[in-house]
Amino acid sequence: MRTQIVSIEDISASQADQWNRWACPDGKLISPYLRFEFAQTVARARPDSRVAIIEDGGETVGYFPHHTAHGGIVRPIGAPMSDYQGVIAKDPSRIAPERLARAAGGSALVFDNWHGPLRATGETRRQRCGSHVADIGADGAAFLEERRSAHKDHFKKTARRLRAATRDFGEVRVTLGDPDGRAFAALSEWKQAQYRDTGKLNVFGIDWVQSVLDELRQREGAEFSGLTAALWFGDRLAAVEFGLVGGDIYHSWFPAYDPELSRYSPGLLLLHGLFEQAPARGLTRIDLGRGGDHYKKYYASHSVPLADGRVLAPGIAAVGIRTWELAELAVARMPGKVGELPGRLRRRWSQVSAFQPRLGSRLASFAGSIVL
């Protein structure tokens, strides 16, 4: 096999079509994050974006959108903000990920949400998880009724909270679309307050992230776009979610709600409104993402296997990762928070490094986001 590294602008229209066909095995899109348009949108905001074109016998057999190696570490396009990552190919199992890392100039491939086979010949460490998907079909109300019959107690509690919100504020409604940007502005404000209060990295304060979200918002209504959903209690904005749309899939991405209204479970009420209205937009599947099993289990029809971890090839980055992991294992035996500290620092540094390719910005974000 031969791997060629190119810019997103070098991908021809016919190659983009091939890419999107492979992202839709049997004609069914796996995820909007695997579409060519997502990689293209991120690449417009991040100059370090590249595509590995994998060829075998002169024939293109796969594409791997990624960011150029920083410190010897290669990451999939948009990571860790992209909720699906991987090789887009007719048969991804033929492509060894450590070869991709070397071709991209690194010795480590670090991923968060890898989709598809990961048959590496080099050293691999990964954890498996799943993204929860609700197959709502053509009738969102019927889908909710079916789930209600299977989970009566959960839906009774949600109904009580809906009645309470209606009693206290008036009509409860969900709107899809945000032409004036008011709902998204509230979402940004709530998320940034949440990041400050919890000491987490302020993703919404990173320039390239804002550029990606702004472009997706401007495309709202297109076949591939962002979509803002808002929950209203009377005239009061209670919750907002910004998601990614591709084909017939809506992928939940950035949810937030007014913390003063938490007792009404506004996030769940917004989700119910999405289920009811999505089919009118041509959306028959809602991907709820990873985690949140305590409530997503009531709606998920199935889960899509994903993995997070790393693949190492010979090189300095691989040596550094191994050394840190050994130190982390050694310290983990110590009691209390001291034993947890190296793991927390590693995870935060990895996250910041993915979002901030420049060292100065990386150090500033790391110092400002860590809470010991």
C-alpha positions as CSV (number, residue, x, y, z in Angstrom):
1,M,0.0,0.0,0.0
2,R,1.0,3.6,-0.6
3,T,-0.2,6.6,1.5
4,Q,-0.2,10.2,0.1
5,I,-0.8,13.1,2.5
6,V,-2.7,16.0,0.9
7,S,-4.7,19.1,1.8
8,I,-8.5,19.0,1.8
9,E,-8.4,21.3,-1.2
10,D,-6.6,18.6,-3.2
11,I,-9.6,16.2,-2.8
12,S,-11.5,16.2,-6.1
13,A,-15.3,16.2,-6.4
14,S,-15.2,12.6,-7.5
15,Q,-13.0,11.7,-4.5
16,A,-15.4,13.5,-2.2
17,D,-18.3,11.5,-3.6
18,Q,-16.4,8.3,-3.1
19,W,-15.6,9.3,0.4
20,N,-19.3,9.9,1.2
21,R,-20.3,6.6,-0.4
22,W,-17.9,4.7,1.8
23,A,-19.3,6.6,4.8
24,C,-22.7,5.1,3.8
25,P,-22.3,1.3,3.7
26,D,-25.4,-0.2,2.2
27,G,-26.6,3.3,1.5
28,K,-27.0,4.2,5.2
29,L,-24.9,7.0,6.7
30,I,-22.9,5.9,9.8
31,S,-22.5,9.4,11.2
32,P,-22.3,13.0,9.9
33,Y,-18.8,13.2,11.5
34,L,-17.5,10.8,8.8
35,R,-18.8,12.9,5.9
36,F,-16.3,14.7,3.7
37,E,-18.1,18.0,4.6
38,F,-17.3,17.7,8.2
39,A,-13.5,17.3,7.5
40,Q,-13.8,20.2,5.0
41,T,-15.4,22.5,7.6
42,V,-12.8,21.7,10.2
43,A,-10.0,22.1,7.7
44,R,-11.2,25.6,6.8
45,A,-10.7,26.6,10.5
46,R,-7.5,24.6,11.2
47,P,-4.6,24.9,8.8
48,D,-3.0,21.8,10.2
49,S,-5.7,19.6,8.7
50,R,-4.7,16.9,6.2
51,V,-6.0,13.9,4.4
52,A,-4.2,10.6,4.0
53,I,-5.2,9.0,0.7
54,I,-4.5,5.3,0.9
55,E,-3.8,3.5,-2.4
56,D,-3.3,-0.2,-3.2
57,G,-2.1,-1.1,-6.7
58,G,-2.8,2.4,-7.9
59,E,-6.4,2.3,-6.7
60,T,-7.7,4.5,-3.9
61,V,-8.9,2.3,-1.0
62,G,-9.4,4.8,1.8
63,Y,-9.2,8.3,3.3
64,F,-8.0,9.3,6.7
65,P,-8.7,13.0,7.7
66,H,-6.4,14.1,10.5
67,H,-4.3,16.8,12.0
68,T,-0.6,16.9,11.3
69,A,1.7,15.5,14.0
70,H,2.3,17.7,17.0
71,G,5.0,16.3,19.3
72,G,4.9,13.1,17.2
73,I,1.2,12.6,17.9
74,V,-1.4,12.4,15.1
75,R,-5.1,12.8,15.8
76,P,-8.2,12.3,13.7
77,I,-9.8,15.4,12.2
78,G,-11.7,17.5,14.8
79,A,-10.6,15.3,17.7
80,P,-11.6,15.4,20.5
81,M,-14.6,17.4,19.4
82,S,-15.5,14.8,16.7
83,D,-17.7,12.1,18.1
84,Y,-16.9,9.6,15.3
85,Q,-13.4,9.1,14.0
86,G,-11.6,6.7,11.8
87,V,-10.6,5.6,8.3
88,I,-13.3,6.1,5.6
89,A,-12.9,3.1,3.3
90,K,-14.7,0.3,1.6
91,D,-12.8,-2.2,3.8
92,P,-11.1,-0.3,6.8
93,S,-9.8,-3.6,8.2
94,R,-7.1,-3.6,5.4
95,I,-5.5,-0.4,6.7
96,A,-3.1,-0.5,9.6
97,P,-3.4,2.6,11.8
98,E,0.3,2.7,12.9
99,R,1.2,3.0,9.2
100,L,-1.1,6.1,9.0
101,A,0.7,7.6,12.0
102,R,4.1,7.1,10.3
103,A,2.8,8.4,7.0
104,A,1.5,11.5,8.8
105,G,4.9,12.2,10.4
106,G,4.2,10.8,13.9
107,S,4.8,7.7,16.0
108,A,1.5,7.7,17.8
109,L,-2.1,7.8,16.7
110,V,-4.4,9.0,19.6
111,F,-8.1,8.7,19.2
112,D,-11.3,9.3,21.2
113,N,-14.2,7.8,19.2
114,W,-12.8,5.4,16.7
115,H,-15.3,3.7,14.5
116,G,-14.6,0.5,12.7
117,P,-11.9,-2.2,13.0
118,L,-8.6,-1.3,14.6
119,R,-6.4,-4.2,13.6
120,A,-3.0,-2.7,14.4
121,T,0.2,-4.7,14.2
122,G,1.9,-2.3,16.6
123,E,1.3,-1.7,20.3
124,T,-2.4,-0.8,20.9
125,R,-4.3,0.3,24.0
126,R,-8.0,1.1,23.8
127,Q,-11.2,1.1,25.7
128,R,-14.5,0.2,24.1
129,C,-17.7,2.1,24.5
130,G,-20.8,2.8,22.4
131,S,-22.8,5.7,21.0
132,H,-26.5,5.4,21.8
133,V,-28.8,5.7,18.8
134,A,-32.6,6.1,18.7
135,D,-34.3,4.8,15.6
136,I,-37.3,7.0,15.6
137,G,-38.5,6.2,12.1
138,A,-41.2,8.4,10.4
139,D,-43.3,9.0,13.5
140,G,-41.6,10.6,16.5
141,A,-44.8,10.5,18.7
142,A,-45.2,6.7,17.9
143,F,-41.6,6.2,18.9
144,L,-42.1,7.9,22.2
145,E,-45.2,5.9,22.9
146,E,-43.4,2.7,22.3
147,R,-40.6,3.7,24.7
148,R,-43.1,4.9,27.2
149,S,-44.8,1.5,27.3
150,A,-41.3,-0.1,28.0
151,H,-40.2,2.5,30.6
152,K,-43.4,3.7,32.4
153,D,-41.8,5.1,35.5
154,H,-39.3,7.2,33.7
155,F,-41.9,8.7,31.4
156,K,-44.3,9.3,34.3
157,K,-41.6,11.4,36.0
158,T,-41.0,13.4,32.8
159,A,-44.7,14.0,32.3
160,R,-44.9,15.4,35.9
161,R,-42.1,17.8,35.2
162,L,-43.7,18.9,32.0
163,R,-47.0,19.6,33.9
164,A,-45.1,21.5,36.5
165,A,-43.3,23.7,33.9
166,T,-46.6,24.4,32.2
167,R,-48.2,25.4,35.5
168,D,-45.4,27.7,36.5
169,F,-44.5,29.3,33.1
170,G,-47.2,28.6,30.6
171,E,-46.9,26.8,27.3
172,V,-43.9,24.5,26.9
173,R,-42.6,24.3,23.3
174,V,-39.6,23.2,21.3
175,T,-38.4,25.1,18.3
176,L,-35.9,23.8,15.6
177,G,-33.8,26.5,14.0
178,D,-32.3,29.7,15.3
179,P,-32.3,32.4,12.6
180,D,-31.5,35.3,15.0
181,G,-28.8,33.4,16.9
182,R,-30.5,34.2,20.3
183,A,-30.7,30.5,21.4
184,F,-27.1,29.7,20.4
185,A,-25.8,32.8,22.3
186,A,-27.6,31.5,25.4
187,L,-26.1,28.0,24.8
188,S,-22.6,29.5,24.6
189,E,-23.1,31.6,27.8
190,W,-24.4,28.6,29.7
191,K,-21.6,26.2,28.5
192,Q,-18.8,28.7,29.3
193,A,-20.2,29.2,32.8
194,Q,-20.3,25.5,33.2
195,Y,-16.7,25.1,32.1
196,R,-15.6,27.9,34.5
197,D,-17.5,26.4,37.4
198,T,-16.1,22.9,36.9
199,G,-12.6,23.9,35.9
200,K,-12.9,22.2,32.5
201,L,-11.4,23.5,29.3
202,N,-13.5,26.3,27.8
203,V,-14.0,24.7,24.4
204,F,-16.3,27.6,23.3
205,G,-13.4,30.0,23.9
206,I,-11.2,28.4,21.3
207,D,-11.1,30.3,18.0
208,W,-11.2,27.4,15.5
209,V,-14.0,25.7,17.4
210,Q,-16.1,28.9,17.1
211,S,-15.3,29.1,13.4
212,V,-16.5,25.5,12.9
213,L,-19.7,26.0,14.8
214,D,-20.4,29.4,13.1
215,E,-20.0,27.8,9.6
216,L,-22.3,24.9,10.6
217,R,-24.9,27.3,12.0
218,Q,-24.9,29.3,8.8
219,R,-25.6,26.1,6.8
220,E,-28.7,25.4,8.9
221,G,-31.4,23.8,6.8
222,A,-29.0,22.2,4.4
223,E,-28.6,18.4,4.0
224,F,-25.3,18.7,6.0
225,S,-25.4,21.4,8.7
226,G,-25.7,22.3,12.3
227,L,-29.1,22.5,13.9
228,T,-30.1,24.5,17.0
229,A,-33.0,23.2,19.1
230,A,-34.5,25.3,21.9
231,L,-36.9,24.6,24.7
232,W,-39.1,27.5,25.8
233,F,-41.1,27.8,29.1
234,G,-43.5,30.5,28.0
235,D,-41.3,33.3,26.9
236,R,-38.3,32.0,28.9
237,L,-35.5,30.1,27.2
238,A,-35.0,26.9,29.3
239,A,-32.6,24.7,27.3
240,V,-30.7,24.7,24.0
241,E,-28.9,22.0,22.1
242,F,-26.7,22.4,19.0
243,G,-26.3,19.2,17.0
244,L,-24.9,18.0,13.7
245,V,-27.2,16.9,10.8
246,G,-26.2,14.7,7.9
247,G,-28.7,12.8,5.7
248,D,-31.3,11.4,8.0
249,I,-29.2,11.6,11.2
250,Y,-29.2,14.2,13.9
251,H,-26.3,13.9,16.3
252,S,-26.6,15.5,19.7
253,W,-23.5,17.5,20.4
254,F,-23.6,20.5,22.7
255,P,-26.5,20.6,25.2
256,A,-27.0,23.2,28.0
257,Y,-29.9,24.5,30.1
258,D,-30.7,27.3,32.5
259,P,-29.4,26.0,35.8
260,E,-32.2,27.8,37.7
261,L,-34.7,25.5,35.9
262,S,-32.9,22.2,36.6
263,R,-35.7,20.7,38.7
264,Y,-37.9,20.6,35.6
265,S,-35.4,18.4,33.7
266,P,-35.3,20.8,30.7
267,G,-32.8,18.6,28.9
268,L,-35.2,15.7,28.8
269,L,-38.1,17.9,27.8
270,L,-36.0,19.3,24.9
271,L,-35.1,15.8,23.8
272,H,-38.7,14.7,23.7
273,G,-39.5,17.7,21.5
274,L,-36.7,16.7,19.2
275,F,-38.0,13.2,18.9
276,E,-41.5,14.5,18.0
277,Q,-40.3,17.1,15.4
278,A,-37.3,15.4,13.8
279,P,-39.3,13.3,11.2
280,A,-40.8,16.4,9.7
281,R,-37.2,17.5,9.0
282,G,-36.4,14.1,7.3
283,L,-34.5,12.9,10.4
284,T,-35.2,9.3,11.3
285,R,-32.3,8.6,13.6
286,I,-31.0,10.6,16.6
287,D,-27.6,9.7,17.8
288,L,-27.4,10.6,21.5
289,G,-23.6,10.1,21.8
290,R,-21.5,8.3,24.4
291,G,-22.1,8.3,28.1
292,G,-25.3,9.2,30.0
293,D,-26.4,5.6,30.3
294,H,-28.7,6.6,33.2
295,Y,-31.1,8.3,30.9
296,K,-30.2,7.4,27.3
297,K,-31.1,3.7,28.0
298,Y,-34.7,4.8,27.9
299,Y,-34.5,5.9,24.3
300,A,-31.7,4.0,22.6
301,S,-32.6,1.4,20.0
302,H,-29.0,0.2,19.7
303,S,-25.5,1.4,20.2
304,V,-22.7,1.9,17.7
305,P,-19.3,0.5,19.0
306,L,-16.6,3.1,19.4
307,A,-13.2,3.1,21.1
308,D,-10.7,5.5,22.6
309,G,-7.0,4.8,23.0
310,R,-3.8,4.9,21.1
311,V,-1.7,3.0,18.6
312,L,2.1,3.4,18.8
313,A,4.8,3.0,16.1
314,P,8.6,3.3,16.8
315,G,9.5,6.9,17.6
316,I,10.0,9.6,20.3
317,A,6.3,10.2,20.9
318,A,5.7,6.5,21.5
319,V,8.5,6.4,24.1
320,G,7.1,9.4,25.9
321,I,3.6,8.0,26.0
322,R,4.9,4.6,27.4
323,T,7.0,6.4,30.0
324,W,4.1,8.5,31.2
325,E,1.8,5.5,31.4
326,L,4.3,3.6,33.4
327,A,4.7,6.5,35.8
328,E,0.9,6.8,36.1
329,L,0.6,3.1,37.0
330,A,3.2,3.4,39.6
331,V,1.7,6.4,41.3
332,A,-1.8,5.0,41.0
333,R,-1.0,2.7,43.9
334,M,-0.7,5.7,46.3
335,P,-3.8,6.5,48.3
336,G,-6.4,9.3,47.6
337,K,-6.1,12.1,45.1
338,V,-2.3,11.7,44.9
339,G,-2.8,8.4,43.1
340,E,-5.3,10.0,40.7
341,L,-3.3,13.1,39.9
342,P,-1.0,11.8,37.0
343,G,-4.0,10.3,35.2
344,R,-6.0,13.5,35.5
345,L,-3.0,15.6,34.3
346,R,-2.4,13.3,31.4
347,R,-6.1,13.4,30.2
348,R,-6.2,17.2,30.5
349,W,-2.9,17.7,28.7
350,S,-4.1,15.4,25.9
351,Q,-7.4,17.2,25.6
352,V,-5.7,20.6,25.6
353,S,-3.0,19.5,23.1
354,A,-5.7,18.3,20.7
355,F,-7.6,21.6,20.8
356,Q,-4.5,23.9,20.9
357,P,-1.9,22.8,18.4
358,R,0.4,25.8,19.2
359,L,2.5,25.4,22.3
360,G,1.9,28.8,23.8
361,S,-1.8,28.5,23.6
362,R,-1.6,25.0,24.8
363,L,0.3,25.9,27.9
364,A,-2.0,28.8,28.7
365,S,-5.2,26.7,28.3
366,F,-3.7,23.9,30.4
367,A,-2.8,26.3,33.2
368,G,-6.2,27.9,33.1
369,S,-8.2,24.7,33.0
370,I,-6.7,22.4,35.6
371,V,-8.1,22.2,39.0
372,L,-6.1,20.1,41.5
